[in-house]
Amino acid sequence: MIRIGMSTSCVYPLSTEDAFRLAKAAGYDGIEVMITNDPTTQDAAGLNELSRRFELPVLSVHAPVLFLTQFVWGLDATRKLERSAQLAAAVGATTVVVHPPFRWQWRYAQSFERTVRKLAAAYGLELAVENMFPWKLGPVTLRGYSPSPDPVLSDCDAITLDFSHASLGGRDSLEFATTMGQRLRHVHLCDGPGSMAEGFLFDEHRVPGHGTQPVGEVIEYLAGLGWNGSLVAEVNTRSAGSVRGRLAMLVETRAFAQHHIALARPTHRKRAHSETA
């Protein structure tokens, strides 16, 4: 069964408790914890208490791999990933989301695929490598990730599909999802307006349906397959201007996912299975 979760990053810069409260009010099935400088996101006991109080399981943990979190748990990227796995296991999550290494993290990049597989086995988790996008500086395209921003090209067992990242990279997410195949285990539910090649420069994480990606088609495709991963809302709600506005955006995101799950037909499921057999 597909679970529809919400990332704590959706309510930034509000607190982790606010994220649980809004996720509960919006009707989500669980939470993805984005590990940040907020001590609560790093504290298993605190997260378990919030999970108990709001009756929302922690479905996944996002490792601290953003620029804003580069100093969380020190500078050793391998150690940070292991601590993310430890936290995930302690809160009952099944998935750790991780980005490919930055290009300048050459030592970490050399062992990244082995480390991901080793930690997944050691902690009984899926470490799902997220698709990223190339960087552009004027007319120049920069290689920001190693070995690639595309996890399909990496030797990893689990992948996270992010629609906003696919949009910036100029990828069709339905084609991307079918290429990922059975390795696609986690989805960040959002949307994007277009690619860097088209002049879009920011990773916008729009509410699904407010961009150009085939988000609904991908959800129907996965539901038709009988996919049992998590769809986790990772939308930017800061433009809402109020808590009520944020809640409306989160409700719309969840309703979008539910609507397209319901549209998946049994005949679609049979056809999808035959195509992947």
For each residue, the residues with C-beta under 8 A, 3 or more apart:
1: 228
2: 222 223 227 228 229 230 231 257 261
3: 29 30 59 229 230 231
4: 28 29 189 230 231 232 233 254 257 258
5: 23 28 29 30 31 32 59 60 230 231 232 233
6: 10 19 22 23 26 28 30 31 32 232 233 250 253 254
7: 10 19 31 32 33 34 62 188 232 233 234
8: 11 12 16 19 20 31 32 33 34 41
9: 12 34 62 234
10: 6 7 19 22 233 234 235 236 237 246 250
11: 8 14 18 19 22 237 246
12: 8 9 238
13:
14: 11 18 19 22 243 246
15: 18 19 38 40
16: 8 19 20 33 38 40 41 46 47 50
17: 20 21 40 50
18: 11 14 15 21 22 243
19: 6 7 8 10 11 14 15 16 22 23 31
20: 8 16 17 23 24 31 50 51 53 54 56
21: 17 18 24 25 54
22: 6 10 11 14 18 19 25 26 243 246 247 250
23: 5 6 19 20 26 28 30 31 54 56 250
24: 20 21 27 28 54 55 56
25: 21 22 247
26: 6 22 23 247 250 251 254
27: 24 251 254
28: 4 5 6 23 24 31 56 233 250 254
29: 3 4 5 56 57 59
30: 3 5 6 23 56 57 58 59 230
31: 5 6 7 8 19 20 23 28 51 56 57 58 59
32: 5 6 7 8 58 59 60 61 62 97 230 232 234
33: 7 8 16 41 47 58 60 61 62 87 91 93
34: 7 8 9 41 62
35: 41 42 61 62 63 64 69 72 73 84 87
36: 41 64 68 69 72
37: 68 69 72
38: 15 16 41 42
39: 42 43 46
40: 15 16 17 43 46 47 50
41: 8 16 33 34 35 36 38 47
42: 35 38 39 72 73 87
43: 39 40 46 47
44: 47 48 87 90 91
45: 48 49
46: 16 39 40 43 49 50
47: 16 33 40 41 43 44 50 51 58 87 91
48: 44 45 51 52 90 91 92
49: 45 46 52 53
50: 16 17 20 40 46 47 53 54 56
51: 20 31 47 48 54 55 56 57 58 91 92
52: 48 49 55
53: 20 49 50
54: 20 21 23 24 50 51
55: 24 51 52
56: 20 23 24 28 29 30 31 50 51
57: 29 30 31 51 92 93
58: 30 31 32 33 47 51 61 88 91 92 93
59: 3 5 29 30 31 32 93 94 95 230 232
60: 5 32 33 88 93 94 95 96 97 186 230 232
61: 32 33 35 58 84 87 88 91 93 95 96 97
62: 7 9 32 33 34 35 65 84 96 97 98
63: 35 80 81 84 96 97 98 99
64: 35 36 69 70 72 73 80 84
65: 62 69 77 80 98 99
66: 69 70 99
67: 70
68: 36 37
69: 35 36 37 64 65 66 72
70: 64 66 67 75
71: 74 75
72: 35 36 37 42 64 69 80
73: 35 42 64 79 80 83
74: 71 79 80
75: 70 71
76: 79 80
77: 65 80 81 101 105 108
78: 81 82 108 111 115
79: 73 74 76 82 83
80: 63 64 65 72 73 74 76 77 83 84
81: 63 77 78 84 85 96 98 115 116 119 127
82: 78 79 85 86 119
83: 73 79 80 86 87
84: 35 61 62 63 64 80 81 87 88 96 98
85: 81 82 88 89 96 119 120 122 123 125 127
86: 82 83 89 90 123
87: 33 35 42 44 47 61 83 84 90 91
88: 58 60 61 84 85 91 93 94 95 96 123 125
89: 85 86 92 93 123 124 125
90: 44 48 86 87
91: 33 44 47 48 51 58 61 87 88
92: 48 51 57 58 89
93: 33 57 58 59 60 61 88 89 96 125
94: 59 60 88 125 126
95: 59 60 61 88 125 126 127 128 158 185 186 230
96: 60 61 62 63 81 84 85 88 93 119 125 126 127 128
97: 32 60 61 62 63 128 130 160 186 188
98: 62 63 65 81 84 116 127 128 129 130
99: 63 65 66 129 130 132 145
100: 109 112 129 130 132 145 146 147 148 149 151 154
101: 77 105 108 109 112 145 146
102: 105 144 145 146
103: 106 109 143 144 145 146
104:
105: 77 101 102 108 109 146
106: 103 109 110 146
107: 110 111
108: 77 78 101 105 111 112 115
109: 100 101 103 105 106 112 146 147
110: 106 107
111: 78 107 108 114 115
112: 100 101 108 109 115 116 146 147 154
113: 116 117 154 155 156
114: 111 117 118
115: 78 81 108 111 112 118 119
116: 81 98 112 113 119 120 127 129 156 157
117: 113 114 120 121 127 156 157
118: 114 115 121 122
119: 81 82 85 96 115 116 122 123 125 127
120: 85 116 117 123 124 125 126 127 157 158
121: 117 118 124
122: 85 118 119
123: 85 86 88 89 119 120
124: 89 120 121
125: 85 88 89 93 94 95 96 119 120
126: 94 95 96 120 157 158 185 186
127: 81 85 95 96 98 116 117 119 120 156 158
128: 95 96 97 98 158 159 160 185 186
129: 98 99 100 116 151 154 156 158 159 160
130: 97 98 99 100 151 159 160 161 162 165 188
131: 149 150 151 152 159 160 161 162 165 166 169 171 176
132: 99 100 144 145 149 150 165 169
133: 149 165 166 168 169 196 203
134: 141 142 143 144 149 169 196
135: 141 142 143 144
136: 139 140 141 142 196 201
137: 140 142
138:
139: 136
140: 136 137
141: 134 135 136 196
142: 134 135 136 137
143: 103 134 135 146
144: 102 103 132 134 135 149
145: 99 100 101 102 103 132 148 149
146: 100 101 102 103 105 106 109 112 143
147: 100 109 112 153 154
148: 100 145 151 153 154
149: 100 131 132 133 134 144 145 165 169
150: 131 132 153 154 169
151: 100 129 130 131 148 154 156 159 160 180 183
152: 131 159 176 179 180 183
153: 147 148 150
154: 100 112 113 129 147 148 150 151
155: 113
156: 113 116 117 127 129 151 159 183
157: 116 117 120 126 183
158: 95 120 126 127 128 129 183 185 186
159: 128 129 130 131 151 152 156 180 183 184 185 186
160: 97 128 129 130 131 151 185 186 187 188
161: 130 131 166 173 176 177 180 184 186 187 188 218
162: 130 131 165 166 187 188 190 234
163: 166 167 173 187 188 189 190 191 192 208 211 213 215 218
164: 167 168 188 190 191 192 203 204 205 206 211 213 234
165: 130 131 132 133 149 162 168 169 188 192 203
166: 131 133 161 162 163 169 171 172 173 176 192 213
167: 163 164 170 171 173 191 192 193 194 195 200 211 212 213
168: 133 164 165 192 195 196 200 203
169: 131 132 133 134 149 150 165 166 195 196
170: 167 195 196 197 198
171: 131 166 167 175 176
172: 166 175 176 213 214
173: 161 163 166 167 176 177 213 214 215 218
174: 177 178 214 217 218 221
175: 171 172 178 179
176: 131 152 161 166 171 172 173 179 180
177: 161 173 174 180 184 218 221 222
178: 174 175 181 221
179: 152 175 176
180: 151 152 159 161 176 177 183 184
181: 178 184 276
182: 276
183: 151 152 156 157 158 159 180
184: 159 161 177 180 181 187 222 227 229
185: 95 126 128 158 159 160 229
186: 60 95 97 126 128 158 159 160 161 229 230 232
187: 160 161 162 163 184 218 222 229 230 231 232
188: 7 97 130 160 161 162 163 164 165 232 233 234
189: 4 163 208 215 231 232 233 234 235 253 256 257
190: 162 163 164 205 206 207 208 215 233 234 235 236 253
191: 163 164 167 204 205 206 207 208 209 210 211 212 213 215
192: 163 164 165 166 167 168 200 203 204 205 206 211 212 213
193: 167 200 204 206 211 212
194: 167 198 199 200 211 212
195: 167 168 169 170 198 200
196: 133 134 136 141 168 169 170 199 200 201
197: 170
198: 170 194 195
199: 194 196
200: 167 168 192 193 194 195 196 204
201: 136 196
202:
203: 133 164 165 168 192
204: 164 191 192 193 200 211 236
205: 164 190 191 192 234 235 236
206: 164 190 191 192 193 210 211 235 236
207: 190 191 210 235 249 252 253 256
208: 163 189 190 191 211 213 215 216 235 253 256 257
209: 191 215 216 252 256
210: 191 206 207
211: 163 164 167 191 192 193 194 204 206 208 215
212: 167 191 192 193 194
213: 163 164 166 167 172 173 191 192 208 218
214: 172 173 174 217 218
215: 163 173 189 190 191 208 209 211 218 219 256 260
216: 208 209 219 220 256 259 260 263
217: 174 214 220 221 260
218: 161 163 173 174 177 187 213 214 215 221 222
219: 215 216 222 223 231 257 260 261 264
220: 216 217 223 224 260 261 263 264 268
221: 174 177 178 217 218 224 225 264 268 272
222: 2 177 184 187 218 219 225 227 229
223: 2 219 220 226 227 260 261 263 264 269
224: 220 221 264 265 268 269 271 272
225: 221 222 269 272 273 276
226: 223 269 273
227: 2 184 222 223
228: 1 2
229: 2 3 184 185 186 187 222
230: 2 3 4 5 30 32 59 60 95 186 187
231: 2 3 4 5 187 189 219 257
232: 4 5 6 7 32 59 60 186 187 188 189
233: 4 5 6 7 10 28 188 189 190 250 253 254 257
234: 7 9 10 32 162 164 188 189 190 205
235: 10 189 190 205 206 207 208 249 250 253
236: 10 190 204 205 206 239
237: 10 11 240 245 246 249 250
238: 12
239: 236
240: 237 244 245 246 248 249
241: 245
242: 245 246
243: 14 18 22 246 247
244: 240 247 248
245: 237 240 241 242 248 249
246: 10 11 14 22 237 240 242 243 249 250
247: 22 25 26 243 244 250 251
248: 240 244 245 251 252
249: 207 235 237 240 245 246 252 253
250: 6 10 22 23 26 28 233 235 237 246 247 253 254
251: 26 27 247 248 254 255
252: 207 209 248 249 255 256
253: 6 189 190 207 208 233 235 249 250 256 257
254: 4 6 26 27 28 233 250 251 257 258
255: 251 252 258 259
256: 189 207 208 209 215 216 252 253 259 260
257: 2 4 189 208 219 231 233 253 254 260 261
258: 4 254 255 261 262
259: 216 255 256 262 263
260: 215 216 217 219 220 223 256 257 263 264
261: 2 219 220 223 257 258 264
262: 258 259
263: 216 220 223 259 260
264: 219 220 221 223 224 260 261 268 269
265: 224 268 269
266: 269 270
267: 270 271
268: 220 221 224 264 265 271 272
269: 223 224 225 226 264 265 266 272 273
270: 266 267 273 274
271: 224 267 268 274 275
272: 221 224 225 268 269 275 276
273: 225 226 269 270 276 277
274: 270 271 277
275: 271 272
276: 181 182 225 272 273
277: 273 274
